[in-house]
Amino acid sequence: TQPPTTAPEPAPEPTRDTADENVSYANCAAVRAAGAAPIHAGEPGYSRRLDRDGDGVGCEN
């Protein structure tokens, strides 16, 4: 008899950090549309131009 066959395991889905490391947003409307607001310094897509008061949190209003 043949050994039982098993389906190959699916590849793990990429995490947000690796999948979005090169993301950029044109403006805060785009950040909100992507569900990423507020966006914090160090997160994919954060840019100083999205952070009006310079506190490290963009598109907070």
mmCIF file of the N, C-alpha and C atoms, coordinates in Angstrom:
data_MODEL
# 
_entry.id   MODEL 
# 
loop_
_atom_site.group_PDB 
_atom_site.id 
_atom_site.type_symbol 
_atom_site.label_atom_id 
_atom_site.label_alt_id 
_atom_site.label_comp_id 
_atom_site.label_asym_id 
_atom_site.label_entity_id 
_atom_site.label_seq_id 
_atom_site.pdbx_PDB_ins_code 
_atom_site.Cartn_x 
_atom_site.Cartn_y 
_atom_site.Cartn_z 
_atom_site.occupancy 
_atom_site.B_iso_or_equiv 
_atom_site.pdbx_formal_charge 
_atom_site.auth_seq_id 
_atom_site.auth_comp_id 
_atom_site.auth_asym_id 
_atom_site.auth_atom_id 
_atom_site.pdbx_PDB_model_num 
ATOM 1   N N  . THR A 1 1  ? 0.840  -1.195 0.000  1.00 0.00 ? 1  THR A N  1 
ATOM 2   C CA . THR A 1 1  ? 0.000  0.000  0.000  1.00 0.00 ? 1  THR A CA 1 
ATOM 3   C C  . THR A 1 1  ? 0.871  1.240  0.000  1.00 0.00 ? 1  THR A C  1 
ATOM 4   N N  . GLN A 1 2  ? 0.288  2.315  -0.456 1.00 0.00 ? 2  GLN A N  1 
ATOM 5   C CA . GLN A 1 2  ? 1.018  3.576  -0.511 1.00 0.00 ? 2  GLN A CA 1 
ATOM 6   C C  . GLN A 1 2  ? 0.784  4.359  0.775  1.00 0.00 ? 2  GLN A C  1 
ATOM 7   N N  . PRO A 1 3  ? 1.790  5.140  1.207  1.00 0.00 ? 3  PRO A N  1 
ATOM 8   C CA . PRO A 1 3  ? 1.595  5.961  2.402  1.00 0.00 ? 3  PRO A CA 1 
ATOM 9   C C  . PRO A 1 3  ? 0.526  7.025  2.126  1.00 0.00 ? 3  PRO A C  1 
ATOM 10  N N  . PRO A 1 4  ? -0.182 7.442  3.159  1.00 0.00 ? 4  PRO A N  1 
ATOM 11  C CA . PRO A 1 4  ? -1.209 8.481  2.940  1.00 0.00 ? 4  PRO A CA 1 
ATOM 12  C C  . PRO A 1 4  ? -0.570 9.760  2.423  1.00 0.00 ? 4  PRO A C  1 
ATOM 13  N N  . THR A 1 5  ? -1.282 10.427 1.548  1.00 0.00 ? 5  THR A N  1 
ATOM 14  C CA . THR A 1 5  ? -0.777 11.698 1.026  1.00 0.00 ? 5  THR A CA 1 
ATOM 15  C C  . THR A 1 5  ? -1.405 12.842 1.801  1.00 0.00 ? 5  THR A C  1 
ATOM 16  N N  . THR A 1 6  ? -0.640 13.861 1.975  1.00 0.00 ? 6  THR A N  1 
ATOM 17  C CA . THR A 1 6  ? -1.143 15.051 2.651  1.00 0.00 ? 6  THR A CA 1 
ATOM 18  C C  . THR A 1 6  ? -0.941 16.250 1.740  1.00 0.00 ? 6  THR A C  1 
ATOM 19  N N  . ALA A 1 7  ? -1.818 17.182 1.853  1.00 0.00 ? 7  ALA A N  1 
ATOM 20  C CA . ALA A 1 7  ? -1.690 18.407 1.067  1.00 0.00 ? 7  ALA A CA 1 
ATOM 21  C C  . ALA A 1 7  ? -0.521 19.212 1.615  1.00 0.00 ? 7  ALA A C  1 
ATOM 22  N N  . PRO A 1 8  ? 0.204  19.884 0.743  1.00 0.00 ? 8  PRO A N  1 
ATOM 23  C CA . PRO A 1 8  ? 1.309  20.724 1.244  1.00 0.00 ? 8  PRO A CA 1 
ATOM 24  C C  . PRO A 1 8  ? 0.744  21.851 2.094  1.00 0.00 ? 8  PRO A C  1 
ATOM 25  N N  . GLU A 1 9  ? 1.522  22.240 3.076  1.00 0.00 ? 9  GLU A N  1 
ATOM 26  C CA . GLU A 1 9  ? 1.097  23.341 3.940  1.00 0.00 ? 9  GLU A CA 1 
ATOM 27  C C  . GLU A 1 9  ? 1.140  24.644 3.153  1.00 0.00 ? 9  GLU A C  1 
ATOM 28  N N  . PRO A 1 10 ? 0.135  25.494 3.338  1.00 0.00 ? 10 PRO A N  1 
ATOM 29  C CA . PRO A 1 10 ? 0.160  26.774 2.624  1.00 0.00 ? 10 PRO A CA 1 
ATOM 30  C C  . PRO A 1 10 ? 1.298  27.657 3.137  1.00 0.00 ? 10 PRO A C  1 
ATOM 31  N N  . ALA A 1 11 ? 1.810  28.477 2.259  1.00 0.00 ? 11 ALA A N  1 
ATOM 32  C CA . ALA A 1 11 ? 2.874  29.411 2.659  1.00 0.00 ? 11 ALA A CA 1 
ATOM 33  C C  . ALA A 1 11 ? 2.301  30.409 3.641  1.00 0.00 ? 11 ALA A C  1 
ATOM 34  N N  . PRO A 1 12 ? 3.071  30.784 4.646  1.00 0.00 ? 12 PRO A N  1 
ATOM 35  C CA . PRO A 1 12 ? 2.555  31.777 5.598  1.00 0.00 ? 12 PRO A CA 1 
ATOM 36  C C  . PRO A 1 12 ? 2.325  33.104 4.902  1.00 0.00 ? 12 PRO A C  1 
ATOM 37  N N  . GLU A 1 13 ? 1.293  33.790 5.325  1.00 0.00 ? 13 GLU A N  1 
ATOM 38  C CA . GLU A 1 13 ? 1.021  35.104 4.758  1.00 0.00 ? 13 GLU A CA 1 
ATOM 39  C C  . GLU A 1 13 ? 2.035  36.098 5.301  1.00 0.00 ? 13 GLU A C  1 
ATOM 40  N N  . PRO A 1 14 ? 2.473  37.031 4.472  1.00 0.00 ? 14 PRO A N  1 
ATOM 41  C CA . PRO A 1 14 ? 3.444  38.008 4.963  1.00 0.00 ? 14 PRO A CA 1 
ATOM 42  C C  . PRO A 1 14 ? 2.824  38.887 6.032  1.00 0.00 ? 14 PRO A C  1 
ATOM 43  N N  . THR A 1 15 ? 3.645  39.330 6.947  1.00 0.00 ? 15 THR A N  1 
ATOM 44  C CA . THR A 1 15 ? 3.153  40.243 7.982  1.00 0.00 ? 15 THR A CA 1 
ATOM 45  C C  . THR A 1 15 ? 3.053  41.636 7.397  1.00 0.00 ? 15 THR A C  1 
ATOM 46  N N  . ARG A 1 16 ? 2.354  42.480 8.086  1.00 0.00 ? 16 ARG A N  1 
ATOM 47  C CA . ARG A 1 16 ? 2.205  43.862 7.625  1.00 0.00 ? 16 ARG A CA 1 
ATOM 48  C C  . ARG A 1 16 ? 3.568  44.529 7.447  1.00 0.00 ? 16 ARG A C  1 
ATOM 49  N N  . ASP A 1 17 ? 4.479  44.285 8.376  1.00 0.00 ? 17 ASP A N  1 
ATOM 50  C CA . ASP A 1 17 ? 5.787  44.936 8.307  1.00 0.00 ? 17 ASP A CA 1 
ATOM 51  C C  . ASP A 1 17 ? 6.529  44.594 7.029  1.00 0.00 ? 17 ASP A C  1 
ATOM 52  N N  . THR A 1 18 ? 6.532  43.312 6.633  1.00 0.00 ? 18 THR A N  1 
ATOM 53  C CA . THR A 1 18 ? 7.278  42.953 5.434  1.00 0.00 ? 18 THR A CA 1 
ATOM 54  C C  . THR A 1 18 ? 6.490  43.247 4.177  1.00 0.00 ? 18 THR A C  1 
ATOM 55  N N  . ALA A 1 19 ? 5.188  43.098 4.231  1.00 0.00 ? 19 ALA A N  1 
ATOM 56  C CA . ALA A 1 19 ? 4.375  43.315 3.040  1.00 0.00 ? 19 ALA A CA 1 
ATOM 57  C C  . ALA A 1 19 ? 4.299  44.790 2.680  1.00 0.00 ? 19 ALA A C  1 
ATOM 58  N N  . ASP A 1 20 ? 4.329  45.677 3.666  1.00 0.00 ? 20 ASP A N  1 
ATOM 59  C CA . ASP A 1 20 ? 4.111  47.089 3.432  1.00 0.00 ? 20 ASP A CA 1 
ATOM 60  C C  . ASP A 1 20 ? 5.342  47.953 3.666  1.00 0.00 ? 20 ASP A C  1 
ATOM 61  N N  . GLU A 1 21 ? 6.515  47.354 3.672  1.00 0.00 ? 21 GLU A N  1 
ATOM 62  C CA . GLU A 1 21 ? 7.687  48.147 4.030  1.00 0.00 ? 21 GLU A CA 1 
ATOM 63  C C  . GLU A 1 21 ? 7.956  49.262 3.030  1.00 0.00 ? 21 GLU A C  1 
ATOM 64  N N  . ASN A 1 22 ? 7.477  49.155 1.808  1.00 0.00 ? 22 ASN A N  1 
ATOM 65  C CA . ASN A 1 22 ? 7.709  50.187 0.808  1.00 0.00 ? 22 ASN A CA 1 
ATOM 66  C C  . ASN A 1 22 ? 6.460  51.012 0.509  1.00 0.00 ? 22 ASN A C  1 
ATOM 67  N N  . VAL A 1 23 ? 5.468  50.953 1.396  1.00 0.00 ? 23 VAL A N  1 
ATOM 68  C CA . VAL A 1 23 ? 4.224  51.684 1.174  1.00 0.00 ? 23 VAL A CA 1 
ATOM 69  C C  . VAL A 1 23 ? 4.451  53.171 1.407  1.00 0.00 ? 23 VAL A C  1 
ATOM 70  N N  . SER A 1 24 ? 3.728  53.976 0.650  1.00 0.00 ? 24 SER A N  1 
ATOM 71  C CA . SER A 1 24 ? 3.734  55.420 0.891  1.00 0.00 ? 24 SER A CA 1 
ATOM 72  C C  . SER A 1 24 ? 2.326  55.928 0.626  1.00 0.00 ? 24 SER A C  1 
ATOM 73  N N  . TYR A 1 25 ? 1.987  57.002 1.286  1.00 0.00 ? 25 TYR A N  1 
ATOM 74  C CA . TYR A 1 25 ? 0.658  57.579 1.151  1.00 0.00 ? 25 TYR A CA 1 
ATOM 75  C C  . TYR A 1 25 ? 0.791  58.999 0.626  1.00 0.00 ? 25 TYR A C  1 
ATOM 76  N N  . ALA A 1 26 ? -0.091 59.367 -0.289 1.00 0.00 ? 26 ALA A N  1 
ATOM 77  C CA . ALA A 1 26 ? -0.068 60.709 -0.865 1.00 0.00 ? 26 ALA A CA 1 
ATOM 78  C C  . ALA A 1 26 ? -0.503 61.759 0.146  1.00 0.00 ? 26 ALA A C  1 
ATOM 79  N N  . ASN A 1 27 ? -1.444 61.376 1.020  1.00 0.00 ? 27 ASN A N  1 
ATOM 80  C CA . ASN A 1 27 ? -1.975 62.326 1.998  1.00 0.00 ? 27 ASN A CA 1 
ATOM 81  C C  . ASN A 1 27 ? -2.727 61.561 3.079  1.00 0.00 ? 27 ASN A C  1 
ATOM 82  N N  . CYS A 1 28 ? -3.268 62.283 4.039  1.00 0.00 ? 28 CYS A N  1 
ATOM 83  C CA . CYS A 1 28 ? -3.969 61.636 5.149  1.00 0.00 ? 28 CYS A CA 1 
ATOM 84  C C  . CYS A 1 28 ? -5.254 60.956 4.699  1.00 0.00 ? 28 CYS A C  1 
ATOM 85  N N  . ALA A 1 29 ? -5.888 61.461 3.652  1.00 0.00 ? 29 ALA A N  1 
ATOM 86  C CA . ALA A 1 29 ? -7.082 60.794 3.141  1.00 0.00 ? 29 ALA A CA 1 
ATOM 87  C C  . ALA A 1 29 ? -6.734 59.381 2.681  1.00 0.00 ? 29 ALA A C  1 
ATOM 88  N N  . ALA A 1 30 ? -5.573 59.223 2.069  1.00 0.00 ? 30 ALA A N  1 
ATOM 89  C CA . ALA A 1 30 ? -5.132 57.906 1.628  1.00 0.00 ? 30 ALA A CA 1 
ATOM 90  C C  . ALA A 1 30 ? -4.796 57.009 2.818  1.00 0.00 ? 30 ALA A C  1 
ATOM 91  N N  . VAL A 1 31 ? -4.210 57.584 3.857  1.00 0.00 ? 31 VAL A N  1 
ATOM 92  C CA . VAL A 1 31 ? -3.906 56.821 5.072  1.00 0.00 ? 31 VAL A CA 1 
ATOM 93  C C  . VAL A 1 31 ? -5.206 56.323 5.692  1.00 0.00 ? 31 VAL A C  1 
ATOM 94  N N  . ARG A 1 32 ? -6.188 57.206 5.792  1.00 0.00 ? 32 ARG A N  1 
ATOM 95  C CA . ARG A 1 32 ? -7.481 56.814 6.372  1.00 0.00 ? 32 ARG A CA 1 
ATOM 96  C C  . ARG A 1 32 ? -8.183 55.769 5.512  1.00 0.00 ? 32 ARG A C  1 
ATOM 97  N N  . ALA A 1 33 ? -8.139 55.932 4.192  1.00 0.00 ? 33 ALA A N  1 
ATOM 98  C CA . ALA A 1 33 ? -8.785 54.972 3.292  1.00 0.00 ? 33 ALA A CA 1 
ATOM 99  C C  . ALA A 1 33 ? -8.174 53.582 3.432  1.00 0.00 ? 33 ALA A C  1 
ATOM 100 N N  . ALA A 1 34 ? -6.886 53.533 3.758  1.00 0.00 ? 34 ALA A N  1 
ATOM 101 C CA . ALA A 1 34 ? -6.197 52.252 3.937  1.00 0.00 ? 34 ALA A CA 1 
ATOM 102 C C  . ALA A 1 34 ? -6.407 51.689 5.337  1.00 0.00 ? 34 ALA A C  1 
ATOM 103 N N  . GLY A 1 35 ? -7.082 52.450 6.194  1.00 0.00 ? 35 GLY A N  1 
ATOM 104 C CA . GLY A 1 35 ? -7.314 51.995 7.558  1.00 0.00 ? 35 GLY A CA 1 
ATOM 105 C C  . GLY A 1 35 ? -6.082 52.063 8.429  1.00 0.00 ? 35 GLY A C  1 
ATOM 106 N N  . ALA A 1 36 ? -5.138 52.935 8.068  1.00 0.00 ? 36 ALA A N  1 
ATOM 107 C CA . ALA A 1 36 ? -3.869 53.002 8.786  1.00 0.00 ? 36 ALA A CA 1 
ATOM 108 C C  . ALA A 1 36 ? -3.751 54.216 9.713  1.00 0.00 ? 36 ALA A C  1 
ATOM 109 N N  . ALA A 1 37 ? -4.805 55.018 9.813  1.00 0.00 ? 37 ALA A N  1 
ATOM 110 C CA . ALA A 1 37 ? -4.736 56.221 10.647 1.00 0.00 ? 37 ALA A CA 1 
ATOM 111 C C  . ALA A 1 37 ? -5.156 55.908 12.076 1.00 0.00 ? 37 ALA A C  1 
ATOM 112 N N  . PRO A 1 38 ? -4.543 56.522 13.048 1.00 0.00 ? 38 PRO A N  1 
ATOM 113 C CA . PRO A 1 38 ? -3.352 57.362 12.907 1.00 0.00 ? 38 PRO A CA 1 
ATOM 114 C C  . PRO A 1 38 ? -2.128 56.500 12.616 1.00 0.00 ? 38 PRO A C  1 
ATOM 115 N N  . ILE A 1 39 ? -1.176 57.096 11.954 1.00 0.00 ? 39 ILE A N  1 
ATOM 116 C CA . ILE A 1 39 ? 0.049  56.383 11.586 1.00 0.00 ? 39 ILE A CA 1 
ATOM 117 C C  . ILE A 1 39 ? 1.200  56.925 12.425 1.00 0.00 ? 39 ILE A C  1 
ATOM 118 N N  . HIS A 1 40 ? 1.985  56.028 12.970 1.00 0.00 ? 40 HIS A N  1 
ATOM 119 C CA . HIS A 1 40 ? 3.043  56.408 13.910 1.00 0.00 ? 40 HIS A CA 1 
ATOM 120 C C  . HIS A 1 40 ? 4.426  56.309 13.265 1.00 0.00 ? 40 HIS A C  1 
ATOM 121 N N  . ALA A 1 41 ? 5.340  57.141 13.753 1.00 0.00 ? 41 ALA A N  1 
ATOM 122 C CA . ALA A 1 41 ? 6.728  57.090 13.286 1.00 0.00 ? 41 ALA A CA 1 
ATOM 123 C C  . ALA A 1 41 ? 7.243  55.670 13.443 1.00 0.00 ? 41 ALA A C  1 
ATOM 124 N N  . GLY A 1 42 ? 7.894  55.171 12.417 1.00 0.00 ? 42 GLY A N  1 
ATOM 125 C CA . GLY A 1 42 ? 8.429  53.816 12.434 1.00 0.00 ? 42 GLY A CA 1 
ATOM 126 C C  . GLY A 1 42 ? 7.517  52.809 11.752 1.00 0.00 ? 42 GLY A C  1 
ATOM 127 N N  . GLU A 1 43 ? 6.253  53.164 11.542 1.00 0.00 ? 43 GLU A N  1 
ATOM 128 C CA . GLU A 1 43 ? 5.338  52.269 10.846 1.00 0.00 ? 43 GLU A CA 1 
ATOM 129 C C  . GLU A 1 43 ? 5.499  52.448 9.339  1.00 0.00 ? 43 GLU A C  1 
ATOM 130 N N  . PRO A 1 44 ? 5.256  51.378 8.575  1.00 0.00 ? 44 PRO A N  1 
ATOM 131 C CA . PRO A 1 44 ? 5.332  51.505 7.112  1.00 0.00 ? 44 PRO A CA 1 
ATOM 132 C C  . PRO A 1 44 ? 4.396  52.607 6.615  1.00 0.00 ? 44 PRO A C  1 
ATOM 133 N N  . GLY A 1 45 ? 4.918  53.488 5.783  1.00 0.00 ? 45 GLY A N  1 
ATOM 134 C CA . GLY A 1 45 ? 4.124  54.561 5.202  1.00 0.00 ? 45 GLY A CA 1 
ATOM 135 C C  . GLY A 1 45 ? 4.175  55.876 5.961  1.00 0.00 ? 45 GLY A C  1 
ATOM 136 N N  . TYR A 1 46 ? 4.720  55.854 7.194  1.00 0.00 ? 46 TYR A N  1 
ATOM 137 C CA . TYR A 1 46 ? 4.814  57.112 7.949  1.00 0.00 ? 46 TYR A CA 1 
ATOM 138 C C  . TYR A 1 46 ? 5.755  58.060 7.223  1.00 0.00 ? 46 TYR A C  1 
ATOM 139 N N  . SER A 1 47 ? 5.370  59.313 7.195  1.00 0.00 ? 47 SER A N  1 
ATOM 140 C CA . SER A 1 47 ? 6.215  60.357 6.630  1.00 0.00 ? 47 SER A CA 1 
ATOM 141 C C  . SER A 1 47 ? 6.043  61.609 7.471  1.00 0.00 ? 47 SER A C  1 
ATOM 142 N N  . ARG A 1 48 ? 7.083  62.354 7.635  1.00 0.00 ? 48 ARG A N  1 
ATOM 143 C CA . ARG A 1 48 ? 7.026  63.596 8.410  1.00 0.00 ? 48 ARG A CA 1 
ATOM 144 C C  . ARG A 1 48 ? 5.980  64.548 7.838  1.00 0.00 ? 48 ARG A C  1 
ATOM 145 N N  . ARG A 1 49 ? 5.758  64.494 6.523  1.00 0.00 ? 49 ARG A N  1 
ATOM 146 C CA . ARG A 1 49 ? 4.774  65.396 5.918  1.00 0.00 ? 49 ARG A CA 1 
ATOM 147 C C  . ARG A 1 49 ? 3.345  65.057 6.317  1.00 0.00 ? 49 ARG A C  1 
ATOM 148 N N  . LEU A 1 50 ? 3.114  63.855 6.842  1.00 0.00 ? 50 LEU A N  1 
ATOM 149 C CA . LEU A 1 50 ? 1.790  63.460 7.326  1.00 0.00 ? 50 LEU A CA 1 
ATOM 150 C C  . LEU A 1 50 ? 1.590  63.843 8.793  1.00 0.00 ? 50 LEU A C  1 
ATOM 151 N N  . ASP A 1 51 ? 2.643  64.340 9.426  1.00 0.00 ? 51 ASP A N  1 
ATOM 152 C CA . ASP A 1 51 ? 2.643  64.642 10.857 1.00 0.00 ? 51 ASP A CA 1 
ATOM 153 C C  . ASP A 1 51 ? 2.789  66.147 11.054 1.00 0.00 ? 51 ASP A C  1 
ATOM 154 N N  . ARG A 1 52 ? 1.678  66.857 11.030 1.00 0.00 ? 52 ARG A N  1 
ATOM 155 C CA . ARG A 1 52 ? 1.709  68.324 11.072 1.00 0.00 ? 52 ARG A CA 1 
ATOM 156 C C  . ARG A 1 52 ? 2.362  68.905 12.314 1.00 0.00 ? 52 ARG A C  1 
ATOM 157 N N  . ASP A 1 53 ? 2.121  68.295 13.474 1.00 0.00 ? 53 ASP A N  1 
ATOM 158 C CA . ASP A 1 53 ? 2.672  68.879 14.697 1.00 0.00 ? 53 ASP A CA 1 
ATOM 159 C C  . ASP A 1 53 ? 3.996  68.259 15.129 1.00 0.00 ? 53 ASP A C  1 
ATOM 160 N N  . GLY A 1 54 ? 4.502  67.297 14.364 1.00 0.00 ? 54 GLY A N  1 
ATOM 161 C CA . GLY A 1 54 ? 5.819  66.730 14.636 1.00 0.00 ? 54 GLY A CA 1 
ATOM 162 C C  . GLY A 1 54 ? 5.923  65.874 15.869 1.00 0.00 ? 54 GLY A C  1 
ATOM 163 N N  . ASP A 1 55 ? 4.799  65.312 16.330 1.00 0.00 ? 55 ASP A N  1 
ATOM 164 C CA . ASP A 1 55 ? 4.835  64.508 17.552 1.00 0.00 ? 55 ASP A CA 1 
ATOM 165 C C  . ASP A 1 55 ? 5.039  63.009 17.310 1.00 0.00 ? 55 ASP A C  1 
ATOM 166 N N  . GLY A 1 56 ? 5.265  62.627 16.058 1.00 0.00 ? 56 GLY A N  1 
ATOM 167 C CA . GLY A 1 56 ? 5.477  61.215 15.750 1.00 0.00 ? 56 GLY A CA 1 
ATOM 168 C C  . GLY A 1 56 ? 4.210  60.465 15.436 1.00 0.00 ? 56 GLY A C  1 
ATOM 169 N N  . VAL A 1 57 ? 3.078  61.177 15.388 1.00 0.00 ? 57 VAL A N  1 
ATOM 170 C CA . VAL A 1 57 ? 1.799  60.563 15.044 1.00 0.00 ? 57 VAL A CA 1 
ATOM 171 C C  . VAL A 1 57 ? 1.194  61.366 13.910 1.00 0.00 ? 57 VAL A C  1 
ATOM 172 N N  . GLY A 1 58 ? 1.043  60.732 12.757 1.00 0.00 ? 58 GLY A N  1 
ATOM 173 C CA . GLY A 1 58 ? 0.493  61.415 11.591 1.00 0.00 ? 58 GLY A CA 1 
ATOM 174 C C  . GLY A 1 58 ? -0.985 61.095 11.408 1.00 0.00 ? 58 GLY A C  1 
ATOM 175 N N  . CYS A 1 59 ? -1.680 62.012 10.783 1.00 0.00 ? 59 CYS A N  1 
ATOM 176 C CA . CYS A 1 59 ? -3.097 61.840 10.430 1.00 0.00 ? 59 CYS A CA 1 
ATOM 177 C C  . CYS A 1 59 ? -3.937 61.498 11.656 1.00 0.00 ? 59 CYS A C  1 
ATOM 178 N N  . GLU A 1 60 ? -3.670 62.188 12.730 1.00 0.00 ? 60 GLU A N  1 
ATOM 179 C CA . GLU A 1 60 ? -4.364 61.878 13.984 1.00 0.00 ? 60 GLU A CA 1 
ATOM 180 C C  . GLU A 1 60 ? -5.705 62.583 14.118 1.00 0.00 ? 60 GLU A C  1 
ATOM 181 N N  . ASN A 1 61 ? -6.012 63.527 13.264 1.00 0.00 ? 61 ASN A N  1 
ATOM 182 C CA . ASN A 1 61 ? -7.309 64.222 13.348 1.00 0.00 ? 61 ASN A CA 1 
ATOM 183 C C  . ASN A 1 61 ? -8.208 63.813 12.231 1.00 0.00 ? 61 ASN A C  1 
# 
